[in-house]
Amino acid sequence: MNKDLKNDKYSIPEPLLELLKNNLSSLGKNEKGYNRCNTIVNDGYITYPQAKKLKHELENDLEGIEYETVGGEDMLNFINSSLDDRRSGVYKSKKIRQNSGEENVFKKTHTKDQSKNPTKVRKIKIATKSDDINNNRAIMKR
C-alpha cells in the first residue's frame, strides 16, 4: 500500500450517494451487499483500502444484482478517477522534488544510499604535492 495514500478518504458525490440510498432501501438486511452499502451511505466516504478492495471486486468478482447494489459502473468510474487523481498527484510532487535536486525521492527510507556520494560519481582529488602540481596530474578518487 502506498504510504502517502493509506489515510485518504474519498467523499462520495451526491448523485452516487442517492443511487446507493435507493439500492439500500430495496435490499433486506440479510441480503449480500447490504452492510457494505449501508456503511458507505452512513459514512458518506470510502477510505483508500476500501476503494482498492471495492475496485478489485467490481472489476473481477461482482456480477448482476451484487454489482448494481454497490453502485456498478458509476462507483467504478468514481473510484478510478479518485485513485488516478490522487496517485498522479503524489507522483508529480515526488517528480518535482527530484527535478529540483533532492535525491532518492522514489525510494523507501530503508533503501536509501546514505553515503556522501550516492550517485557514485568519481571525484577528482586535488593535487597537493608539488610534484603532482608541476606534472598536472589529477588523481581519481573512488
Contact map, one row per residue, 1 for C-alpha under 8 A:
1110110000000000000000000000000000000000000000000000000000000000000000000000000000000000000000000000000000000000000000000000000000000000000000
1111110000000000000000000000000000000000000000000000000000000000000000000000000000000000000000000000000000000000000000000000000000000000000000
1111110000000000000000000000000000000000000000000000000000000000000000000000000000000000000000000000000000000000000000000000000000000000000000
0111111000000000000000000000000000000000000000000000000000000000000000000000000000000000010000000000000000000000000000000000000000000000000000
1111111100000000000000000000000000000000000000010000000000000000000000000000000000000110000000000000000000000000000000000000000000000000000000
1111111100000000000000000000000000000000000000011000000000000000000000000000000000000000000000000000000000000000000000000000000000000000000000
0001111110000000000000000000000000000000000000110000000000000000000000000000000000000000000000000000000000000000000000000000000000000000000000
0000111111000000000000000000000000000000000000110000000000000000000000000000000000000000000000000000000000000000000000000000000000000000000000
0000001111100000000000000000000000000000000011110000000000000000000000000000000000000000000000000000000000000000000000000000000000000000000000
0000000111110000000000000000000000000000000011110000000000000000000000000000000001000000000000000000000000000000000000000000000000000000000000
0000000011111000000000000000000000000000000111000000000000000000000000000000000000000000000000000000000000000000000000000000000000000000000000
0000000001111101100000000000000000000000000111000000000000000000000000000000000000000000000000000000000000000000000000000000000000000000000000
0000000000111111100000000000000000000000000000000000000000000000000000000000000000000000000000000000000000000000000000000000000000000000000000
0000000000011111110000000000000000000000000000000000000000000000000000000000000000000000000000000000000000000000000000000000000000000000000000
0000000000001111111000000000000000000000000000000000000000000000000000000000000000000000000000000000000000000000000000000000000000000000000000
0000000000011111111100000000000000000000000000000000000000000000000000100110000000000000000000000000000000000000000000000000000000000000000000
0000000000011111111110000000000000000000100100000000000000000000000000000000000000000000000000000000000000000000000000000000000000000000000000
0000000000000111111111000000000000000000000000000000000000000000000000000000000000000000000000000000000000000000000000000000000000000000000000
0000000000000011111111100000000000000000000000000000000000000000000000100000000000000000000000000000000000000000000000000000000000000000000000
0000000000000001111111110000000000001000100000000000000000000000000011100000000000000000000000000000000000000000000000000000000000000000000000
0000000000000000111111111000000000000000100000000000000000000000000000000000000000000000000000000000000000000000000000000000000000000000000000
0000000000000000011111111100000000000000000000000000000000000000000000000000000000000000000000000000000000000000000000000000000000000000000000
0000000000000000001111111110000000000000000000000000000000000000000011000000000000000000000000000000000000000000000000000000000000000000000000
0000000000000000000111111110000001001100000000000000000000000000000010000000000000000000000000000000000000000000000000000000000000000000000000
0000000000000000000011111111000000000000000000000000000000000000000000000000000000000000000000000000000000000000000000000000000000000000000000
0000000000000000000001111111000000000000000000000000000000000000000000000000000000000000000000000000000000000000000000000000000000000000000000
0000000000000000000000111111101001000000000000000000000000000000000000000000000000000000000000000000000000000000000000000000000000000000000000
0000000000000000000000001111111001000000000000000000000000000000000000000000000000000000000000000000000000000000000000000000000000000000000000
0000000000000000000000000011111001100000000000000000000000000000000000000000000000000000000000000000000000000000000000000000000000000000000000
0000000000000000000000000001111101000000000000000000000000000000000000000000000000000000000000000000000000000000000000000000000000000000000000
0000000000000000000000000011111111000000000000000000000000000000000000000000000000000000000000000000000000000000000000000000000000000000000000
0000000000000000000000000000011111100000000000000000000000000000010000000000000000000000000000000000000000000000000000000000000000000000000000
0000000000000000000000000000001111111000000000000000000000000000010011000000000000000000000000000000000000000000000000000000000000000000000000
0000000000000000000000010011111111111100000000000000000000000000000010000000000000000000000000000000000000000000000000000000000000000000000000
0000000000000000000000000000100111111110000000000000000000000000000000000000000000000000000000000000000000000000000000000000000000000000000000
0000000000000000000000000000000011111111000000000000000000000000000001000000000000000000000000000000000000000000000000000000000000000000000000
0000000000000000000100010000000011111111100000000000000000000000000011000000000000000000000000000000000000000000000000000000000000000000000000
0000000000000000000000010000000001111111110000000000000000000000000000000000000000000000000000000000000000000000000000000000000000000000000000
0000000000000000000000000000000000111111111000000000000000000000000000000000000000000000000000000000000000000000000000000000000000000000000000
0000000000000000000000000000000000011111111111000000000000000000000000000000000000000000000000000000000000000000000000000000000000000000000000
0000000000000000100110000000000000001111111110000000000000000000000000000000000000000000000000000000000000000000000000000000000000000000000000
0000000000000000000000000000000000000111111100000000000000000000000000000000000000000000000000000000000000000000000000000000000000000000000000
0000000000000000000000000000000000000011111111000000000000000000000000000000000000000000000000000000000000000000000000000000000000000000000000
0000000000110000100000000000000000000001111111000000000000000000000000000000000000000000000000000000000000000000000000000000000000000000000000
0000000011110000000000000000000000000001101111100000000000000000000000000000000000000000000000000000000000000000000000000000000000000000000000
0000000011110000000000000000000000000001001111110110000000000000000000000000000000000000000000000000000000000000000000000000000000000000000000
0000001111000000000000000000000000000000000011111110000000000000000000000000000000000000000000000000000000000000000000000000000000000000000000
0000111111000000000000000000000000000000000001111111000000000000000000000000000000000000000000000000000000000000000000000000000000000000000000
0000010000000000000000000000000000000000000000111111100000000000000000000000000000000000000000000000000000000000000000000000000000000000000000
0000000000000000000000000000000000000000000001111111110000000000000000000000000000000000000000000000000000000000000000000000000000000000000000
0000000000000000000000000000000000000000000001111111111000000000000000000000001000000000000000000000000000000000000000000000000000000000000000
0000000000000000000000000000000000000000000000011111111100000000000000000000000000000000000000000000000000000000000000000000000000000000000000
0000000000000000000000000000000000000000000000001111111110000000000000000000000000000000000000000000000000000000000000000000000000000000000000
0000000000000000000000000000000000000000000000000111111111000000000000000000000000000000000000000000000000000000000000000000000000000000000000
0000000000000000000000000000000000000000000000000011111111100000000000000001001100000000000000000000000000000000000000000000000000000000000000
0000000000000000000000000000000000000000000000000001111111111000000000000000000000000000000000000000000000000000000000000000000000000000000000
0000000000000000000000000000000000000000000000000000111111111100000000000000000000000000000000000000000000000000000000000000000000000000000000
0000000000000000000000000000000000000000000000000000011111111110001000010001000000000000000000000000000000000000000000000000000000000000000000
0000000000000000000000000000000000000000000000000000001111111100000000000001000000000000000000000000000000000000000000000000000000000000000000
0000000000000000000000000000000000000000000000000000000111111100000000000000000000000000000000000000000000000000000000000000000000000000000000
0000000000000000000000000000000000000000000000000000000111111110000000000000000000000000000000000000000000000000000000000000000000000000000000
0000000000000000000000000000000000000000000000000000000011111111011000000000000000000000000000000000000000000000000000000000000000000000000000
0000000000000000000000000000000000000000000000000000000001001111111100000000000000000000000000000000000000000000000000000000000000000000000000
0000000000000000000000000000000000000000000000000000000000000111111100000000000000000000000000000000000000000000000000000000000000000000000000
0000000000000000000000000000000000000000000000000000000000000011111110000000000000000000000000000000000000000000000000000000000000000000000000
0000000000000000000000000000000110000000000000000000000000000111111111000000000000000000000000000000000000000000000000000000000000000000000000
0000000000000000000000000000000000000000000000000000000001000111111111110000000000000000000000000000000000000000000000000000000000000000000000
0000000000000000000000000000000000000000000000000000000000000011111111111000000000000000000000000000000000000000000000000000000000000000000000
0000000000000000000100110000000011001000000000000000000000000000111111110000000000000000000000000000000000000000000000000000000000000000000000
0000000000000000000100100000000010011000000000000000000000000000011111110010000000000000000000000000000000000000000000000000000000000000000000
0000000000000001001100000000000000000000000000000000000000000000001111111111000000000000000000000000000000000000000000000000000000000000000000
0000000000000000000000000000000000000000000000000000000001000000001111111111000000000000000000000000000000000000000000000000000000000000000000
0000000000000000000000000000000000000000000000000000000000000000000100111111100000000000000000000000000000000000000000000000000000000000000000
0000000000000001000000000000000000000000000000000000000000000000000000111111110000000000000000000000000000000000000000000000000000000000000000
0000000000000001000000000000000000000000000000000000000000000000000001111111111000000000000000000000000000000000000000000000000000000000000000
0000000000000000000000000000000000000000000000000000001001100000000000111111111100000000000000000000000000000000000000000000000000000000000000
0000000000000000000000000000000000000000000000000000000000000000000000001111111110000000000000000000000000000000000000000000000000000000000000
0000000000000000000000000000000000000000000000000000000000000000000000000111111111000000000000000000000000000000000000000000000000000000000000
0000000000000000000000000000000000000000000000000010001000000000000000000011111111100000000000000000000000000000000000000000000000000000000000
0000000000000000000000000000000000000000000000000000001000000000000000000001111111110000000000000000000000000000000000000000000000000000000000
0000000000000000000000000000000000000000000000000000000000000000000000000000111111111000000000000000000000000000000000000000000000000000000000
0000000001000000000000000000000000000000000000000000000000000000000000000000011111111100000000000000000000000000000000000000000000000000000000
0000000000000000000000000000000000000000000000000000000000000000000000000000001111111110000000000000000000000000000000000000000000000000000000
0000000000000000000000000000000000000000000000000000000000000000000000000000000111111111000000000000000000000000000000000000000000000000000000
0000000000000000000000000000000000000000000000000000000000000000000000000000000011111111100000000000000000000000000000000000000000000000000000
0000100000000000000000000000000000000000000000000000000000000000000000000000000001111111110000000000000000000000000000000000000000000000000000
0000100000000000000000000000000000000000000000000000000000000000000000000000000000111111111000000000000000000000000000000000000000000000000000
0000000000000000000000000000000000000000000000000000000000000000000000000000000000011111111100000000000000000000000000000000000000000000000000
0000000000000000000000000000000000000000000000000000000000000000000000000000000000001111111110000000000000000000000000000000000000000000000000
0001000000000000000000000000000000000000000000000000000000000000000000000000000000000111111111000000000000000000000000000000000000000000000000
0000000000000000000000000000000000000000000000000000000000000000000000000000000000000011111111100000000000000000000000000000000000000000000000
0000000000000000000000000000000000000000000000000000000000000000000000000000000000000001111111110000000000000000000000000000000000000000000000
0000000000000000000000000000000000000000000000000000000000000000000000000000000000000000111111111000000000000000000000000000000000000000000000
0000000000000000000000000000000000000000000000000000000000000000000000000000000000000000011111111100000011000000000000000000000000000000000000
0000000000000000000000000000000000000000000000000000000000000000000000000000000000000000001111111110000010000000000000000000000000000000000000
0000000000000000000000000000000000000000000000000000000000000000000000000000000000000000000111111111000000000000000000000000000000000000000000
0000000000000000000000000000000000000000000000000000000000000000000000000000000000000000000011111111110010000000000000000000000000000000000000
0000000000000000000000000000000000000000000000000000000000000000000000000000000000000000000001111111111110000000000000000000000000000000000000
0000000000000000000000000000000000000000000000000000000000000000000000000000000000000000000000111111110000000000000000000000000000000000000000
0000000000000000000000000000000000000000000000000000000000000000000000000000000000000000000000011111110000000000000000000000000000000000000000
0000000000000000000000000000000000000000000000000000000000000000000000000000000000000000000000001111111000000000000000000000000000000000000000
0000000000000000000000000000000000000000000000000000000000000000000000000000000000000000000000001111111110000000000000000000000000000000000000
0000000000000000000000000000000000000000000000000000000000000000000000000000000000000000000000000100111110000000000000000000000000000000000000
0000000000000000000000000000000000000000000000000000000000000000000000000000000000000000000000000100011111100001100000000000000000000000000000
0000000000000000000000000000000000000000000000000000000000000000000000000000000000000000000001101100011111110000000000000000000000000000000000
0000000000000000000000000000000000000000000000000000000000000000000000000000000000000000000001000000000111110000000000000000000000000000000000
0000000000000000000000000000000000000000000000000000000000000000000000000000000000000000000000000000000111111011000000000000000000000000000000
0000000000000000000000000000000000000000000000000000000000000000000000000000000000000000000000000000000011111111000000000000000000000000000000
0000000000000000000000000000000000000000000000000000000000000000000000000000000000000000000000000000000000111111000000000000000000000000000000
0000000000000000000000000000000000000000000000000000000000000000000000000000000000000000000000000000000000011111000000000000000000000000000000
0000000000000000000000000000000000000000000000000000000000000000000000000000000000000000000000000000000000111111100000000000000000000000000000
0000000000000000000000000000000000000000000000000000000000000000000000000000000000000000000000000000000100111111110000000000000000000000000000
0000000000000000000000000000000000000000000000000000000000000000000000000000000000000000000000000000000100000011111001000000000000000000000000
0000000000000000000000000000000000000000000000000000000000000000000000000000000000000000000000000000000000000001111101000000000000000000000000
0000000000000000000000000000000000000000000000000000000000000000000000000000000000000000000000000000000000000000111111000000000000000000000000
0000000000000000000000000000000000000000000000000000000000000000000000000000000000000000000000000000000000000000011111000000000000000000000000
0000000000000000000000000000000000000000000000000000000000000000000000000000000000000000000000000000000000000000001111111000000000000000000000
0000000000000000000000000000000000000000000000000000000000000000000000000000000000000000000000000000000000000000111111111000000000000000000000
0000000000000000000000000000000000000000000000000000000000000000000000000000000000000000000000000000000000000000000011111000000000000000000000
0000000000000000000000000000000000000000000000000000000000000000000000000000000000000000000000000000000000000000000011111100000000000000000000
0000000000000000000000000000000000000000000000000000000000000000000000000000000000000000000000000000000000000000000011111110000000000000000000
0000000000000000000000000000000000000000000000000000000000000000000000000000000000000000000000000000000000000000000000011111000000000000000111
0000000000000000000000000000000000000000000000000000000000000000000000000000000000000000000000000000000000000000000000001111100000000000000111
0000000000000000000000000000000000000000000000000000000000000000000000000000000000000000000000000000000000000000000000000111110000000000011110
0000000000000000000000000000000000000000000000000000000000000000000000000000000000000000000000000000000000000000000000000011111000000000011110
0000000000000000000000000000000000000000000000000000000000000000000000000000000000000000000000000000000000000000000000000001111100000000011000
0000000000000000000000000000000000000000000000000000000000000000000000000000000000000000000000000000000000000000000000000000111111011000111000
0000000000000000000000000000000000000000000000000000000000000000000000000000000000000000000000000000000000000000000000000000011111011000000000
0000000000000000000000000000000000000000000000000000000000000000000000000000000000000000000000000000000000000000000000000000001111111000000000
0000000000000000000000000000000000000000000000000000000000000000000000000000000000000000000000000000000000000000000000000000001111111100000000
0000000000000000000000000000000000000000000000000000000000000000000000000000000000000000000000000000000000000000000000000000000011111110000000
0000000000000000000000000000000000000000000000000000000000000000000000000000000000000000000000000000000000000000000000000000001111111111110000
0000000000000000000000000000000000000000000000000000000000000000000000000000000000000000000000000000000000000000000000000000001111111111100000
0000000000000000000000000000000000000000000000000000000000000000000000000000000000000000000000000000000000000000000000000000000001111111000000
0000000000000000000000000000000000000000000000000000000000000000000000000000000000000000000000000000000000000000000000000000000000111111100000
0000000000000000000000000000000000000000000000000000000000000000000000000000000000000000000000000000000000000000000000000000000000011111110000
0000000000000000000000000000000000000000000000000000000000000000000000000000000000000000000000000000000000000000000000000000001000011011111000
0000000000000000000000000000000000000000000000000000000000000000000000000000000000000000000000000000000000000000000000000001111000010001111100
0000000000000000000000000000000000000000000000000000000000000000000000000000000000000000000000000000000000000000000000000001111000000000111110
0000000000000000000000000000000000000000000000000000000000000000000000000000000000000000000000000000000000000000000000000111100000000000011111
0000000000000000000000000000000000000000000000000000000000000000000000000000000000000000000000000000000000000000000000000111100000000000001111
0000000000000000000000000000000000000000000000000000000000000000000000000000000000000000000000000000000000000000000000000110000000000000000111
